[in-house]
């Protein structure tokens, strides 16, 4: 493993996109009022995951697709960034953040996943019933969800993302132990990121439970 990658970690913390005003959604034109931004976050999240079927506006999914094509996924994700963790937009933000973290350094993400699986090879020991996806598989799954093309069970997708977080967290802990003697500060950073990933996993798992009960909004 090259030293270049020793300074990078998989984390859900990353540079946020440029703030975006949801001009494409008619009910929210005219400003960035927090209540309107929150409503836009929930509306856009539902449009992606449910194809707009439960939206009061029947053409919201089409408008969302056009917005994504024009402004990019980052513009949509910005709507979700301030949402509470255990909500639909909050869960989508965490999927987006995980995807962004992986694609910014896929080699490092894959290495941490491999280390985590090697340290805890039995998936049920670290992730419950969900089979953790590899870094590449998580990116593909996230792409499908975030493009509105996902047709699987959304709760399972969230649980698999949580399982990935837990495996990588174990990889982070393994690196913390391995580097503690050589660099205490680096070991501390690995440990902090491991804790963040565990928290993200717990949030995604909580969102999955609410989704199954029809209570995630």
N, C-alpha and C positions, 0 to 999 in steps of 0.2 A: 504494500500500500504506500503510495507516494506521500512525502511529507506535506505536499501542497494541500492534500485533502484533510490533513490532521487538524486544520484550523476551522473546518466546516462541520456543521452538524445539521441533522434533519430536525426541523422545528416548525411549529405552526406560526412563528413570528417572522414576518418578512415585510418588506417595503410595501406599504399600501398604495394602490393606484391613485392617480390624481382625483380629487373630489369631483363627483359627478352629480349633476342636477337631472332628475328624471323627466326631462322635457317631453319624452316620447309618450308618456302616459297622460292622457287628457285630464284625468281628475287631479293631477298634481302640478299642472302648469302654474307658473307664477311665483316660484320661490323654492327655498330649501327648508321650509318649516319642518321641525323634527317630527311632528305628527304625520305630515304628508310623506316624509322620507320613510318613516316606519311603515306606513300603509303601502308605499311603493315597494318596499323590501318584501313584505308578505305577499303582495300581489304577484310580483315577478317570480318569487320562489314557487308559489303555487302553480303559476303558469308553466314553469319548467318541469316540475315533478308530476303534475296532474294534467298537463296539456291544456290548462285553462278550463277544464270541465266544470270546476266549482267556482269559477270567477263570475262575478256579476256582469262583467263585460265579455261578451262572446268572442270578440276579436283580439283579446289581450295577448293570446299566445302569438298570433301573427305579428302584432306590434312588437312583442318582445324579440322575436326572431329578427325582424328588420333592425331593431335597435342593436342587437348583438352583432349583426353583419356590419352595421355602420360604425359603431363605437368600439366594438370588441367586448370580449367576456369581462375584461377588467372593469368596464363601466357598470355592468350588471352586478359584479361582485362587490363594488363599492357600496351599493345599496344595502348589502347584507352585513357590512363590517361592524356596525354598532348594534346589531340585534342581539338580544339575550342568547346565551349559548344554546339552551334547550328550547329552541323554536325551529321552525322550518328554515327561515333564512339564516339563522345562526348555524344550523347543521350544514347548510350549503356553503357558508363561508368557510367552515372548517375543512370541508372537502376541497374547496378551492385553494385554501392555504396549504394543505398537505400536497396537493398536486403541484403548486408553485414551488414548494420547497424541494420536491423531488426533481422537477425539471431543471431547477437551477444548478443541481449537482447530482445527476443520476448515478454516477459511479459511487459517490459517497453514500447515497441513500441505499443502494444495493448492498454495499459492504456492511453497513450497519444492520440491515435486515438479515444478511447471511450470518453475521455474528450473533444476532439475537436468536435465530433459529438453532444455531449450533449450541448455544448455551441452554436453550429450552426447546429441544426438538419436538416434543409432544405439544401440538397446538392447543389442545384443550387445557393444558396446564397454565397457559398464559392468556387465553382468549375465549374461554367458554366454549360454545358450540360452533362459533364461526371459524371458518378456515381463513387464516390471514393471507391476503394476496401479496405477491411480490411487489416491488416498487413499480415495475413496468405494468403489472396487472392493475394496480391501484390507479395509475395515471389513465389507463384505458377506461376503467370503470368510472372514474371521475369525469372524464371527457364525455362519456355517454350520458351521465346524469346532468352535467352542466350544459349540454347541448339540447336537452329536452328529448333525447332519443332513447333514454333508458326505459326498458319495458319489463324489467325484473321486479323483484320485491324490494322496495326502497328500504325497509327496515333491515333486510339482510345486507344491503349495500352499506348501510351505516355501521352495522356490526362488523362487517369485514374491514372497513376502514379503521374501526376501533381496534380490531385484532392486529392490524398492521402497526398501529401506534404502540401497542403493548410489546410486540416483538422488537420493534426498533428501540423502544425504551430499554429493553433488556440489553440490546447491543450497545446503547449509550452507557449503561451501567458497567458493562464489561470493559469498555474503553476507559471509563473513569478509573476503574481498579487498575488497569494496565498502565495508565499514565500518571498515577498519583505520585509515585516516587520521582519521576522525571520532571513533572510540571503540576504543581498543586493547583494553579489557576486553571489550567486546561481540564484537569479532573473535575474541578468544581463546575465548570461550564457544561461538561458532559452530564454531570449529575443534575444540574438545573434543567437542562433540556429533557432529560429522562422524566423528571417530575412533570414538566409541561405536557409531555406526550401522554403520560398516564392520565392527567386531568382531561386532556382532549378525548382520550378513549372513553372515560367515564361520561363525558358530556354526550358523545355520539351514541353510547349505549342507552343513556337516558332518553335521548331523542327517539331511538328505535323503539323503545318500550311504549312511548307515547303514540308513535305512529301506528303501532299495532292496535292500540285502543281507540284510534281515530281522534286523538286529542292533541296532535302536534300541529300547531298553527303559527 
